[in-house]
Amino acid sequence: MGCPRCRNLMVQETFVDLHADTNPVSFTGWRCVICGAIVDRLIAQHQIVRPKPHMHQTRTRKPLIQFG
């Protein structure tokens, strides 16, 4: 598996969420050995189903200080 950020080697690891409500929760995912990016099943799903960016209109800005 190639890293989605830097395209380098990723290794499979088991991560532990120590901030879980009652018991620590462990999950498996992938970590890039170069940049440290972490991808698990939930992260991958969110990257696939990204919302479309909102198109915004540019507005003309008035300068803060007007001379003359």
Sine and cosine of phi, psi and omega as CSV:
sin_phi,cos_phi,sin_psi,cos_psi,sin_omega,cos_omega
0.00,0.00,0.72,-0.69,0.03,-1.00
-0.99,-0.14,0.56,-0.83,-0.01,-1.00
-0.91,0.42,0.74,-0.67,0.02,-1.00
-0.94,0.35,-0.34,0.94,-0.03,-1.00
-1.00,0.02,-0.76,0.64,-0.12,-0.99
-0.85,-0.52,-0.02,1.00,0.06,-1.00
0.92,0.38,0.37,0.93,0.04,-1.00
-0.99,-0.15,-0.11,-0.99,-0.10,-1.00
-0.93,0.37,0.70,-0.71,0.10,-0.99
-0.88,-0.47,0.59,-0.81,0.01,-1.00
-0.88,-0.48,0.53,-0.85,0.00,-1.00
-0.99,0.13,0.70,-0.71,-0.01,-1.00
-0.66,-0.75,0.31,-0.95,0.14,-0.99
-0.96,-0.27,0.83,-0.56,-0.02,-1.00
-0.96,-0.28,0.50,-0.87,0.01,-1.00
-0.84,-0.54,0.82,-0.58,0.05,-1.00
-1.00,-0.02,0.98,-0.21,-0.02,-1.00
-0.98,0.18,-0.16,0.99,0.00,-1.00
-1.00,-0.09,0.23,0.97,0.05,-1.00
-0.90,0.43,0.41,-0.91,-0.11,-0.99
-0.86,0.51,-0.80,0.60,-0.09,-1.00
-0.94,-0.35,-0.86,0.51,-0.03,-1.00
-0.88,-0.47,0.50,-0.87,0.09,-1.00
-0.87,0.50,0.67,-0.74,-0.01,-1.00
-0.95,-0.31,0.76,-0.65,0.04,-1.00
-0.94,-0.35,0.50,-0.86,0.02,-1.00
-0.49,-0.87,0.42,-0.91,0.03,-1.00
-0.99,-0.16,0.52,-0.85,0.01,-1.00
-0.33,-0.95,-0.16,-0.99,-0.02,-1.00
-0.87,-0.49,0.65,-0.76,0.04,-1.00
-0.81,-0.59,0.72,-0.69,0.02,-1.00
-0.97,0.23,0.72,-0.69,-0.03,-1.00
-0.98,0.21,-0.25,0.97,-0.02,-1.00
-0.99,-0.14,-0.85,0.53,-0.10,-1.00
-0.99,-0.17,-0.20,0.98,0.05,-1.00
0.99,0.10,0.13,0.99,0.02,-1.00
-0.88,0.47,0.62,-0.78,0.01,-1.00
-0.89,-0.45,0.74,-0.67,0.04,-1.00
-0.75,-0.66,0.79,-0.61,0.13,-0.99
-0.80,-0.60,-0.12,-0.99,-0.07,-1.00
-0.87,0.49,-0.69,0.72,-0.03,-1.00
-0.92,0.38,-0.68,0.73,0.03,-1.00
-0.88,0.47,-0.69,0.73,0.00,-1.00
-0.89,0.46,-0.65,0.76,0.03,-1.00
-0.89,0.45,-0.67,0.75,0.00,-1.00
-0.92,0.38,-0.53,0.85,0.03,-1.00
-0.95,0.31,-0.49,0.87,0.03,-1.00
-0.97,0.26,-0.65,0.76,-0.10,-1.00
-0.98,-0.22,0.81,0.58,0.02,-1.00
-0.96,0.27,0.64,-0.77,0.08,-1.00
-0.95,0.32,0.49,-0.87,0.04,-1.00
-0.94,0.33,0.62,-0.78,0.01,-1.00
-0.93,0.38,0.58,-0.81,0.04,-1.00
-0.97,0.26,0.73,-0.69,0.07,-1.00
-0.99,0.12,0.78,-0.62,0.00,-1.00
-0.88,-0.47,0.45,-0.89,0.02,-1.00
-1.00,-0.01,0.64,-0.77,0.08,-1.00
-0.99,0.15,0.62,-0.79,0.02,-1.00
-0.88,-0.47,0.49,-0.87,0.02,-1.00
-0.98,0.19,0.69,-0.72,-0.01,-1.00
-0.98,-0.20,0.65,-0.76,0.08,-1.00
-1.00,0.01,0.63,-0.77,0.03,-1.00
-0.90,0.43,0.52,-0.85,-0.01,-1.00
-0.93,0.37,-0.59,0.81,0.00,-1.00
-0.86,-0.51,0.79,-0.61,0.02,-1.00
-0.94,-0.33,0.76,-0.65,0.01,-1.00
-0.97,-0.25,0.67,-0.74,0.15,-0.99
0.95,0.30,0.00,0.00,0.00,0.00
